[in-house]
Amino acid sequence: MFRPLGEPELVRLDDDALIAYVRAARLHGHESSRVALAVLVYGHWHNVSRRVALKVPPAAVEDVTSEVLVSALQSAFGGSSQGEFHVWLQTITTRRIVDFHRRARPVVGLDERLAAPEEDAMDVTDAVERVLTRLSDEHRRVVELVVFAGLAASEVDGVSAANVHQITSRFRRALREELT
């Protein structure tokens, strides 16, 4: 029998118990499932922050960590174990880090490109964009995570490390061809 719990009681539960409670509360259509998910996600603030700190400048760590947690609260975790929760939260963390690096790329207008002495840099940027547009969504995601966000091949979810190396190798080869 499902018994709704308040936030003070939820805070005392471990991850497994919180995950089970989220599932039971959703099954019974009870609003406390969102509170339980928030308690679960915020309990991992430190781990998310530490992971983000490895990939973004120190000044942006708190903002990116907050984005991760907001994204986690807005999405629906449907798993049933700690392992699934950690993979789900890691995927969200990785995507917010990639989003940060995408936003950090300066956007240069046409007038600035024509006047800029760094024509070679713009050629490289244009070549990268051309090669990226030819990739599938999954391969583009892998390239953005490994080549641009600096993740290790083993940190890319859903793709083997060997496949990640092949994808990034083909991207680099295509980029060299595009630049020559």
CNS distance restraints for C-alpha pairs under 8 A (distance, minus, plus):
assign (resid   2 and name CA) (resid  24 and name CA) 6.84 0.50 0.50
assign (resid   2 and name CA) (resid  25 and name CA) 7.38 0.50 0.50
assign (resid   2 and name CA) (resid  28 and name CA) 7.53 0.50 0.50
assign (resid   4 and name CA) (resid  25 and name CA) 7.38 0.50 0.50
assign (resid   4 and name CA) (resid  30 and name CA) 7.58 0.50 0.50
assign (resid   4 and name CA) (resid  32 and name CA) 6.90 0.50 0.50
assign (resid   5 and name CA) (resid   9 and name CA) 5.99 0.50 0.50
assign (resid   5 and name CA) (resid  10 and name CA) 6.40 0.50 0.50
assign (resid   5 and name CA) (resid  32 and name CA) 7.17 0.50 0.50
assign (resid   6 and name CA) (resid  10 and name CA) 6.22 0.50 0.50
assign (resid   6 and name CA) (resid  32 and name CA) 7.42 0.50 0.50
assign (resid   7 and name CA) (resid  11 and name CA) 6.07 0.50 0.50
assign (resid   7 and name CA) (resid  35 and name CA) 6.81 0.50 0.50
assign (resid   7 and name CA) (resid  36 and name CA) 7.38 0.50 0.50
assign (resid   7 and name CA) (resid  39 and name CA) 7.87 0.50 0.50
assign (resid   8 and name CA) (resid  12 and name CA) 6.95 0.50 0.50
assign (resid   9 and name CA) (resid  13 and name CA) 7.09 0.50 0.50
assign (resid  10 and name CA) (resid  18 and name CA) 7.02 0.50 0.50
assign (resid  10 and name CA) (resid  36 and name CA) 6.22 0.50 0.50
assign (resid  10 and name CA) (resid  39 and name CA) 7.09 0.50 0.50
assign (resid  11 and name CA) (resid  39 and name CA) 6.31 0.50 0.50
assign (resid  13 and name CA) (resid  17 and name CA) 5.73 0.50 0.50
assign (resid  13 and name CA) (resid  18 and name CA) 5.97 0.50 0.50
assign (resid  14 and name CA) (resid  18 and name CA) 6.15 0.50 0.50
assign (resid  15 and name CA) (resid  19 and name CA) 6.10 0.50 0.50
assign (resid  15 and name CA) (resid  40 and name CA) 6.50 0.50 0.50
assign (resid  15 and name CA) (resid  82 and name CA) 6.59 0.50 0.50
assign (resid  16 and name CA) (resid  20 and name CA) 6.22 0.50 0.50
assign (resid  16 and name CA) (resid  81 and name CA) 6.55 0.50 0.50
assign (resid  16 and name CA) (resid  82 and name CA) 6.15 0.50 0.50
assign (resid  17 and name CA) (resid  21 and name CA) 6.04 0.50 0.50
assign (resid  18 and name CA) (resid  22 and name CA) 6.09 0.50 0.50
assign (resid  18 and name CA) (resid  36 and name CA) 6.20 0.50 0.50
assign (resid  18 and name CA) (resid  37 and name CA) 7.39 0.50 0.50
assign (resid  18 and name CA) (resid  40 and name CA) 6.48 0.50 0.50
assign (resid  19 and name CA) (resid  23 and name CA) 6.36 0.50 0.50
assign (resid  19 and name CA) (resid  37 and name CA) 7.66 0.50 0.50
assign (resid  19 and name CA) (resid  40 and name CA) 7.75 0.50 0.50
assign (resid  19 and name CA) (resid  79 and name CA) 7.86 0.50 0.50
assign (resid  19 and name CA) (resid  80 and name CA) 6.27 0.50 0.50
assign (resid  19 and name CA) (resid  81 and name CA) 6.84 0.50 0.50
assign (resid  19 and name CA) (resid  82 and name CA) 7.56 0.50 0.50
assign (resid  20 and name CA) (resid  24 and name CA) 6.20 0.50 0.50
assign (resid  20 and name CA) (resid  80 and name CA) 6.77 0.50 0.50
assign (resid  21 and name CA) (resid  25 and name CA) 5.90 0.50 0.50
assign (resid  21 and name CA) (resid  33 and name CA) 7.11 0.50 0.50
assign (resid  21 and name CA) (resid  36 and name CA) 7.16 0.50 0.50
assign (resid  22 and name CA) (resid  26 and name CA) 6.11 0.50 0.50
assign (resid  22 and name CA) (resid  32 and name CA) 7.83 0.50 0.50
assign (resid  22 and name CA) (resid  33 and name CA) 4.64 0.50 0.50
assign (resid  22 and name CA) (resid  34 and name CA) 7.45 0.50 0.50
assign (resid  22 and name CA) (resid  36 and name CA) 5.97 0.50 0.50
assign (resid  22 and name CA) (resid  37 and name CA) 6.39 0.50 0.50
assign (resid  23 and name CA) (resid  27 and name CA) 6.12 0.50 0.50
assign (resid  23 and name CA) (resid  33 and name CA) 7.42 0.50 0.50
assign (resid  23 and name CA) (resid  78 and name CA) 7.62 0.50 0.50
assign (resid  23 and name CA) (resid  80 and name CA) 7.48 0.50 0.50
assign (resid  24 and name CA) (resid  28 and name CA) 6.29 0.50 0.50
assign (resid  24 and name CA) (resid  33 and name CA) 7.97 0.50 0.50
assign (resid  25 and name CA) (resid  29 and name CA) 5.96 0.50 0.50
assign (resid  25 and name CA) (resid  30 and name CA) 4.95 0.50 0.50
assign (resid  25 and name CA) (resid  31 and name CA) 7.23 0.50 0.50
assign (resid  25 and name CA) (resid  32 and name CA) 6.50 0.50 0.50
assign (resid  25 and name CA) (resid  33 and name CA) 5.05 0.50 0.50
assign (resid  26 and name CA) (resid  30 and name CA) 5.90 0.50 0.50
assign (resid  26 and name CA) (resid  31 and name CA) 7.72 0.50 0.50
assign (resid  26 and name CA) (resid  33 and name CA) 5.86 0.50 0.50
assign (resid  31 and name CA) (resid  35 and name CA) 7.59 0.50 0.50
assign (resid  32 and name CA) (resid  36 and name CA) 6.17 0.50 0.50
assign (resid  33 and name CA) (resid  37 and name CA) 6.16 0.50 0.50
assign (resid  34 and name CA) (resid  38 and name CA) 6.13 0.50 0.50
assign (resid  34 and name CA) (resid  73 and name CA) 7.83 0.50 0.50
assign (resid  35 and name CA) (resid  39 and name CA) 6.21 0.50 0.50
assign (resid  36 and name CA) (resid  40 and name CA) 6.16 0.50 0.50
assign (resid  37 and name CA) (resid  41 and name CA) 6.05 0.50 0.50
assign (resid  37 and name CA) (resid  73 and name CA) 7.09 0.50 0.50
assign (resid  38 and name CA) (resid  42 and name CA) 5.91 0.50 0.50
assign (resid  38 and name CA) (resid  73 and name CA) 6.36 0.50 0.50
assign (resid  39 and name CA) (resid  43 and name CA) 6.01 0.50 0.50
assign (resid  40 and name CA) (resid  44 and name CA) 7.05 0.50 0.50
assign (resid  41 and name CA) (resid  45 and name CA) 7.04 0.50 0.50
assign (resid  41 and name CA) (resid  69 and name CA) 6.63 0.50 0.50
assign (resid  41 and name CA) (resid  72 and name CA) 7.16 0.50 0.50
assign (resid  41 and name CA) (resid  73 and name CA) 7.48 0.50 0.50
assign (resid  42 and name CA) (resid  69 and name CA) 7.13 0.50 0.50
assign (resid  44 and name CA) (resid  48 and name CA) 6.18 0.50 0.50
assign (resid  45 and name CA) (resid  49 and name CA) 5.95 0.50 0.50
assign (resid  45 and name CA) (resid  65 and name CA) 7.40 0.50 0.50
assign (resid  45 and name CA) (resid  69 and name CA) 7.66 0.50 0.50
assign (resid  46 and name CA) (resid  50 and name CA) 6.10 0.50 0.50
assign (resid  47 and name CA) (resid  51 and name CA) 6.27 0.50 0.50
assign (resid  48 and name CA) (resid  52 and name CA) 6.10 0.50 0.50
assign (resid  48 and name CA) (resid  65 and name CA) 6.32 0.50 0.50
assign (resid  48 and name CA) (resid  68 and name CA) 7.83 0.50 0.50
assign (resid  48 and name CA) (resid  93 and name CA) 6.98 0.50 0.50
assign (resid  49 and name CA) (resid  53 and name CA) 6.02 0.50 0.50
assign (resid  49 and name CA) (resid  61 and name CA) 6.55 0.50 0.50
assign (resid  49 and name CA) (resid  62 and name CA) 6.99 0.50 0.50
assign (resid  49 and name CA) (resid  65 and name CA) 5.41 0.50 0.50
assign (resid  50 and name CA) (resid  54 and name CA) 6.70 0.50 0.50
assign (resid  51 and name CA) (resid  55 and name CA) 7.19 0.50 0.50
assign (resid  52 and name CA) (resid  56 and name CA) 6.17 0.50 0.50
assign (resid  52 and name CA) (resid  61 and name CA) 6.02 0.50 0.50
assign (resid  52 and name CA) (resid  64 and name CA) 7.06 0.50 0.50
assign (resid  52 and name CA) (resid  65 and name CA) 6.56 0.50 0.50
assign (resid  52 and name CA) (resid  93 and name CA) 7.33 0.50 0.50
assign (resid  52 and name CA) (resid  97 and name CA) 6.90 0.50 0.50
assign (resid  53 and name CA) (resid  57 and name CA) 6.95 0.50 0.50
assign (resid  53 and name CA) (resid  58 and name CA) 6.38 0.50 0.50
assign (resid  53 and name CA) (resid  61 and name CA) 5.51 0.50 0.50
assign (resid  55 and name CA) (resid  97 and name CA) 7.07 0.50 0.50
assign (resid  55 and name CA) (resid 149 and name CA) 6.93 0.50 0.50
assign (resid  55 and name CA) (resid 150 and name CA) 7.10 0.50 0.50
assign (resid  55 and name CA) (resid 151 and name CA) 7.90 0.50 0.50
assign (resid  56 and name CA) (resid  60 and name CA) 6.41 0.50 0.50
assign (resid  56 and name CA) (resid  61 and name CA) 6.33 0.50 0.50
assign (resid  56 and name CA) (resid  97 and name CA) 7.22 0.50 0.50
assign (resid  56 and name CA) (resid 100 and name CA) 7.92 0.50 0.50
assign (resid  56 and name CA) (resid 101 and name CA) 7.95 0.50 0.50
assign (resid  57 and name CA) (resid  61 and name CA) 6.64 0.50 0.50
assign (resid  60 and name CA) (resid  64 and name CA) 6.11 0.50 0.50
assign (resid  61 and name CA) (resid  65 and name CA) 5.97 0.50 0.50
assign (resid  62 and name CA) (resid  66 and name CA) 6.08 0.50 0.50
assign (resid  63 and name CA) (resid  67 and name CA) 6.27 0.50 0.50
assign (resid  64 and name CA) (resid  68 and name CA) 6.26 0.50 0.50
assign (resid  64 and name CA) (resid  96 and name CA) 6.64 0.50 0.50
assign (resid  64 and name CA) (resid  97 and name CA) 6.90 0.50 0.50
assign (resid  64 and name CA) (resid 100 and name CA) 7.18 0.50 0.50
assign (resid  65 and name CA) (resid  69 and name CA) 6.41 0.50 0.50
assign (resid  65 and name CA) (resid  93 and name CA) 7.76 0.50 0.50
assign (resid  66 and name CA) (resid  70 and name CA) 6.12 0.50 0.50
assign (resid  67 and name CA) (resid  71 and name CA) 6.01 0.50 0.50
assign (resid  67 and name CA) (resid  96 and name CA) 6.78 0.50 0.50
assign (resid  68 and name CA) (resid  72 and name CA) 6.12 0.50 0.50
assign (resid  68 and name CA) (resid  92 and name CA) 6.14 0.50 0.50
assign (resid  68 and name CA) (resid  93 and name CA) 5.43 0.50 0.50
assign (resid  68 and name CA) (resid  96 and name CA) 6.02 0.50 0.50
assign (resid  69 and name CA) (resid  73 and name CA) 6.19 0.50 0.50
assign (resid  70 and name CA) (resid  74 and name CA) 6.19 0.50 0.50
assign (resid  71 and name CA) (resid  75 and name CA) 6.18 0.50 0.50
assign (resid  71 and name CA) (resid  92 and name CA) 7.06 0.50 0.50
assign (resid  72 and name CA) (resid  76 and name CA) 7.53 0.50 0.50
assign (resid  72 and name CA) (resid  77 and name CA) 7.94 0.50 0.50
assign (resid  72 and name CA) (resid  89 and name CA) 6.88 0.50 0.50
assign (resid  72 and name CA) (resid  92 and name CA) 6.78 0.50 0.50
assign (resid  77 and name CA) (resid  85 and name CA) 7.31 0.50 0.50
assign (resid  77 and name CA) (resid  88 and name CA) 7.35 0.50 0.50
assign (resid  79 and name CA) (resid  84 and name CA) 5.61 0.50 0.50
assign (resid  79 and name CA) (resid  85 and name CA) 6.44 0.50 0.50
assign (resid  80 and name CA) (resid  84 and name CA) 6.82 0.50 0.50
assign (resid  80 and name CA) (resid  85 and name CA) 7.71 0.50 0.50
assign (resid  81 and name CA) (resid  85 and name CA) 6.30 0.50 0.50
assign (resid  82 and name CA) (resid  86 and name CA) 6.08 0.50 0.50
assign (resid  83 and name CA) (resid  87 and name CA) 6.24 0.50 0.50
assign (resid  84 and name CA) (resid  88 and name CA) 6.02 0.50 0.50
assign (resid  85 and name CA) (resid  89 and name CA) 6.07 0.50 0.50
assign (resid  86 and name CA) (resid  90 and name CA) 5.94 0.50 0.50
assign (resid  87 and name CA) (resid  91 and name CA) 6.09 0.50 0.50
assign (resid  87 and name CA) (resid 157 and name CA) 7.78 0.50 0.50
assign (resid  88 and name CA) (resid  92 and name CA) 6.46 0.50 0.50
assign (resid  89 and name CA) (resid  93 and name CA) 6.13 0.50 0.50
assign (resid  90 and name CA) (resid  94 and name CA) 6.05 0.50 0.50
assign (resid  91 and name CA) (resid  95 and name CA) 6.24 0.50 0.50
assign (resid  91 and name CA) (resid 157 and name CA) 6.86 0.50 0.50
assign (resid  92 and name CA) (resid  96 and name CA) 6.24 0.50 0.50
assign (resid  93 and name CA) (resid  97 and name CA) 6.25 0.50 0.50
assign (resid  94 and name CA) (resid  98 and name CA) 6.27 0.50 0.50
assign (resid  94 and name CA) (resid 145 and name CA) 7.50 0.50 0.50
assign (resid  95 and name CA) (resid  99 and name CA) 6.10 0.50 0.50
assign (resid  96 and name CA) (resid 100 and name CA) 6.14 0.50 0.50
assign (resid  97 and name CA) (resid 101 and name CA) 6.41 0.50 0.50
assign (resid  97 and name CA) (resid 149 and name CA) 7.09 0.50 0.50
assign (resid  98 and name CA) (resid 102 and name CA) 6.17 0.50 0.50
assign (resid  98 and name CA) (resid 144 and name CA) 6.81 0.50 0.50
assign (resid  98 and name CA) (resid 145 and name CA) 6.34 0.50 0.50
assign (resid  98 and name CA) (resid 148 and name CA) 7.88 0.50 0.50
assign (resid  98 and name CA) (resid 149 and name CA) 5.84 0.50 0.50
assign (resid  99 and name CA) (resid 103 and name CA) 6.21 0.50 0.50
assign (resid 100 and name CA) (resid 104 and name CA) 6.17 0.50 0.50
assign (resid 101 and name CA) (resid 105 and name CA) 6.58 0.50 0.50
assign (resid 101 and name CA) (resid 148 and name CA) 7.53 0.50 0.50
assign (resid 101 and name CA) (resid 149 and name CA) 6.59 0.50 0.50
assign (resid 108 and name CA) (resid 112 and name CA) 6.13 0.50 0.50
assign (resid 108 and name CA) (resid 113 and name CA) 6.38 0.50 0.50
assign (resid 109 and name CA) (resid 113 and name CA) 6.19 0.50 0.50
assign (resid 110 and name CA) (resid 114 and name CA) 6.28 0.50 0.50
assign (resid 111 and name CA) (resid 115 and name CA) 6.32 0.50 0.50
assign (resid 112 and name CA) (resid 116 and name CA) 5.70 0.50 0.50
assign (resid 113 and name CA) (resid 119 and name CA) 7.11 0.50 0.50
assign (resid 113 and name CA) (resid 122 and name CA) 7.20 0.50 0.50
assign (resid 114 and name CA) (resid 119 and name CA) 7.89 0.50 0.50
assign (resid 118 and name CA) (resid 122 and name CA) 6.69 0.50 0.50
assign (resid 119 and name CA) (resid 123 and name CA) 6.25 0.50 0.50
assign (resid 120 and name CA) (resid 124 and name CA) 6.32 0.50 0.50
assign (resid 121 and name CA) (resid 125 and name CA) 6.27 0.50 0.50
assign (resid 122 and name CA) (resid 126 and name CA) 6.01 0.50 0.50
assign (resid 123 and name CA) (resid 127 and name CA) 6.03 0.50 0.50
assign (resid 123 and name CA) (resid 179 and name CA) 7.75 0.50 0.50
assign (resid 124 and name CA) (resid 128 and name CA) 6.09 0.50 0.50
assign (resid 124 and name CA) (resid 179 and name CA) 6.98 0.50 0.50
assign (resid 125 and name CA) (resid 129 and name CA) 6.27 0.50 0.50
assign (resid 126 and name CA) (resid 130 and name CA) 6.20 0.50 0.50
assign (resid 127 and name CA) (resid 131 and name CA) 6.22 0.50 0.50
assign (resid 127 and name CA) (resid 175 and name CA) 6.60 0.50 0.50
assign (resid 127 and name CA) (resid 178 and name CA) 6.04 0.50 0.50
assign (resid 127 and name CA) (resid 179 and name CA) 6.44 0.50 0.50
assign (resid 128 and name CA) (resid 132 and name CA) 6.05 0.50 0.50
assign (resid 128 and name CA) (resid 175 and name CA) 6.41 0.50 0.50
assign (resid 129 and name CA) (resid 133 and name CA) 6.16 0.50 0.50
assign (resid 130 and name CA) (resid 134 and name CA) 6.75 0.50 0.50
assign (resid 131 and name CA) (resid 135 and name CA) 6.92 0.50 0.50
assign (resid 131 and name CA) (resid 171 and name CA) 7.28 0.50 0.50
assign (resid 131 and name CA) (resid 174 and name CA) 6.74 0.50 0.50
assign (resid 131 and name CA) (resid 175 and name CA) 6.29 0.50 0.50
assign (resid 131 and name CA) (resid 178 and name CA) 7.56 0.50 0.50
assign (resid 132 and name CA) (resid 140 and name CA) 6.13 0.50 0.50
assign (resid 135 and name CA) (resid 139 and name CA) 5.85 0.50 0.50
assign (resid 135 and name CA) (resid 140 and name CA) 5.59 0.50 0.50
assign (resid 136 and name CA) (resid 140 and name CA) 6.01 0.50 0.50
assign (resid 137 and name CA) (resid 141 and name CA) 6.14 0.50 0.50
assign (resid 138 and name CA) (resid 142 and name CA) 6.34 0.50 0.50
assign (resid 139 and name CA) (resid 143 and name CA) 6.19 0.50 0.50
assign (resid 139 and name CA) (resid 167 and name CA) 6.48 0.50 0.50
assign (resid 140 and name CA) (resid 144 and name CA) 6.07 0.50 0.50
assign (resid 141 and name CA) (resid 145 and name CA) 6.12 0.50 0.50
assign (resid 142 and name CA) (resid 146 and name CA) 6.05 0.50 0.50
assign (resid 142 and name CA) (resid 156 and name CA) 7.00 0.50 0.50
assign (resid 142 and name CA) (resid 164 and name CA) 6.62 0.50 0.50
assign (resid 142 and name CA) (resid 167 and name CA) 7.38 0.50 0.50
assign (resid 142 and name CA) (resid 168 and name CA) 7.52 0.50 0.50
assign (resid 143 and name CA) (resid 147 and name CA) 5.26 0.50 0.50
assign (resid 143 and name CA) (resid 148 and name CA) 6.93 0.50 0.50
assign (resid 143 and name CA) (resid 167 and name CA) 7.21 0.50 0.50
assign (resid 143 and name CA) (resid 168 and name CA) 5.80 0.50 0.50
assign (resid 143 and name CA) (resid 171 and name CA) 7.39 0.50 0.50
assign (resid 144 and name CA) (resid 148 and name CA) 4.95 0.50 0.50
assign (resid 144 and name CA) (resid 149 and name CA) 6.10 0.50 0.50
assign (resid 145 and name CA) (resid 149 and name CA) 4.80 0.50 0.50
assign (resid 145 and name CA) (resid 150 and name CA) 6.31 0.50 0.50
assign (resid 145 and name CA) (resid 151 and name CA) 5.69 0.50 0.50
assign (resid 145 and name CA) (resid 156 and name CA) 7.29 0.50 0.50
assign (resid 146 and name CA) (resid 150 and name CA) 4.85 0.50 0.50
assign (resid 146 and name CA) (resid 151 and name CA) 4.67 0.50 0.50
assign (resid 146 and name CA) (resid 152 and name CA) 6.16 0.50 0.50
assign (resid 146 and name CA) (resid 153 and name CA) 6.54 0.50 0.50
assign (resid 146 and name CA) (resid 156 and name CA) 7.84 0.50 0.50
assign (resid 146 and name CA) (resid 168 and name CA) 7.58 0.50 0.50
assign (resid 147 and name CA) (resid 151 and name CA) 7.60 0.50 0.50
assign (resid 147 and name CA) (resid 168 and name CA) 7.12 0.50 0.50
assign (resid 151 and name CA) (resid 155 and name CA) 6.20 0.50 0.50
assign (resid 151 and name CA) (resid 156 and name CA) 7.33 0.50 0.50
assign (resid 152 and name CA) (resid 156 and name CA) 7.22 0.50 0.50
assign (resid 153 and name CA) (resid 160 and name CA) 7.76 0.50 0.50
assign (resid 153 and name CA) (resid 161 and name CA) 4.90 0.50 0.50
assign (resid 153 and name CA) (resid 162 and name CA) 7.90 0.50 0.50
assign (resid 153 and name CA) (resid 164 and name CA) 5.77 0.50 0.50
assign (resid 153 and name CA) (resid 165 and name CA) 6.88 0.50 0.50
assign (resid 154 and name CA) (resid 160 and name CA) 7.19 0.50 0.50
assign (resid 154 and name CA) (resid 161 and name CA) 5.21 0.50 0.50
assign (resid 156 and name CA) (resid 160 and name CA) 7.80 0.50 0.50
assign (resid 156 and name CA) (resid 161 and name CA) 7.68 0.50 0.50
assign (resid 156 and name CA) (resid 164 and name CA) 7.78 0.50 0.50
assign (resid 159 and name CA) (resid 163 and name CA) 6.40 0.50 0.50
assign (resid 159 and name CA) (resid 164 and name CA) 6.49 0.50 0.50
assign (resid 160 and name CA) (resid 164 and name CA) 6.25 0.50 0.50
assign (resid 161 and name CA) (resid 165 and name CA) 6.26 0.50 0.50
assign (resid 162 and name CA) (resid 166 and name CA) 6.38 0.50 0.50
assign (resid 163 and name CA) (resid 167 and name CA) 6.13 0.50 0.50
assign (resid 164 and name CA) (resid 168 and name CA) 6.15 0.50 0.50
assign (resid 165 and name CA) (resid 169 and name CA) 5.91 0.50 0.50
assign (resid 166 and name CA) (resid 170 and name CA) 6.12 0.50 0.50
assign (resid 167 and name CA) (resid 171 and name CA) 6.19 0.50 0.50
assign (resid 168 and name CA) (resid 172 and name CA) 6.15 0.50 0.50
assign (resid 169 and name CA) (resid 173 and name CA) 6.19 0.50 0.50
assign (resid 170 and name CA) (resid 174 and name CA) 6.06 0.50 0.50
assign (resid 171 and name CA) (resid 175 and name CA) 6.08 0.50 0.50
assign (resid 172 and name CA) (resid 176 and name CA) 6.18 0.50 0.50
assign (resid 173 and name CA) (resid 177 and name CA) 6.31 0.50 0.50
assign (resid 174 and name CA) (resid 178 and name CA) 6.09 0.50 0.50
assign (resid 175 and name CA) (resid 179 and name CA) 6.16 0.50 0.50
assign (resid 176 and name CA) (resid 180 and name CA) 6.36 0.50 0.50
